[in-house]
Amino acid sequence: MAIIRSKELKELAPEELDKRVGELRLELAKNRAQIAIGGAVKNPGKLREQRRTIAKLLTEKGRRKVK
């Protein structure tokens, strides 16, 4: 999954935010499991990107909840 820009975040529906967070968490878990069994990750930078994107999505979700 690609980097999500702030403009794109604002346009997403709440259901879409939840869906994307779920997809990213699943993908991150698969990559972490692959590392745990001794495999090599094709792109180590992608793990960091996934964590940051999850954080962005959750932050936007929290902002909407406060308003």
GITADA-V793589 format. One record per pair of residues at least 12 apart in sequence whose ideal C-beta (glycine too) atoms are under 7 Angstrom apart, sorted by the first residue. I is the first residue (numbers start at 1). GAP is how many residues later the second one is. D is the distance in Angstrom with one decimal. If there is no record, write none. Layout:
[[I | GAP | D] [I | GAP | D]]
This chain:
[[1 | 22 | 6.7] [1 | 23 | 6.0] [1 | 26 | 6.9] [1 | 52 | 6.9] [3 | 46 | 6.4] [3 | 50 | 6.5] [4 | 49 | 5.6] [4 | 52 | 6.2] [9 | 47 | 6.5] [9 | 51 | 4.7] [14 | 50 | 6.7] [17 | 40 | 5.5] [17 | 43 | 6.5] [17 | 44 | 5.2] [20 | 37 | 5.8] [21 | 33 | 6.0] [21 | 36 | 5.0] [21 | 37 | 6.6] [24 | 26 | 5.4] [24 | 29 | 5.9] [24 | 30 | 5.1] [25 | 29 | 6.5] [27 | 23 | 6.4] [28 | 19 | 6.9] [28 | 22 | 4.7] [28 | 23 | 6.9] [31 | 16 | 5.9]]
